[in-house]
Amino acid sequence: MDRKMANRKLIRLSQLKSKLATENLEEIDWVTFGVIVKKVTPQSTNNGRTFSIWRLNDLRDLNQCVSLFLFDDVHKEHWKTDQGTV
């Protein structure tokens, strides 16, 4: 893990909103980790594309969640991922 994280900045999901407001994250090599705390049943757009929505949390502040929308190949590959997965 140390090798994978070398030269990268860890930003907790619960810090993401404040970091987006104060830092230019496009210029930083950063990573985050989250737990799937809620999954919405797959849905379809008006044009028939199926997608999933996951609510992610870092388990530090359960009121601070990030919604992740999965479309196309990402949806097809990961929609069955279990709630509670990191």
N, C-alpha and C positions, 0 to 999 in steps of 0.2 A: 504494500500500500504506500509506503514511503516513496518508493521509486515512481509509482503512478502519480503521486501528488507533488512531486518535485516541481518547483517553479509555478505552482498553481495556488490560487487563493480559494480557501473554503468559505463559502457564504451560506449560512444557515437559511433555510426557507423562511423562518420567522423574521430574518433580517432583510430579506430580499426587497421588500417595498422601500425601506429606508435607504438601502444601498443604491437602488435604481434612481432615487431622488438626489443622491449626493455624489455618486461616482459614475463615470462613463464605463460601464461594464463591457462595452464592445471592444475596449482597448486592453482588457485584462483577461488572462487565461484563468477562468474560475470554474469551480464545480460546486454542486450541491447534492445533498442526499435527502430523500423523502420516503415516507411510508404511505402506502395507499390506505387512507382511512375511510374512503367511501368511493364506490363505483356506481355510476348511473347506468341503467340499462341502455345498451346500444340504441342509437337513434338514427334517423335518416334525414338528410337535408331535403329541400324542395326538389333538387335535381337528382335525388336517389342515392347520393353518397352516404354510406354508413359510417358512423363515428362513435367513439366512446368518450366519456368524460370521467377523469379520475380527480379526486380531491386528495392532495398530498399535504403532509404535515411532517415537521421534524421532531415532534413529540416534546418540544420545549414549551410551546405556547399553543394549546389546542384550539385557540380562537383564530390563529393565523394559518390559514390554509391557502394553497395555490391550486387553481383548477388547471388541469392539463387536458387538452383536447387532442385525441388521437384520430387521424384520418388515414385513408388509403392503405398502403402497405403496412404502416405502423399499427393501424387498427387491426388489420387482418392477422398480424403476427402476435399481437399482445392482448387482444381483448379478453382472453380467458385468464389473464394473470389474476391471481387471488388477492383479495383485500388483505392487508397486513404485510404484503410483500414490500421489501425495501428496494 
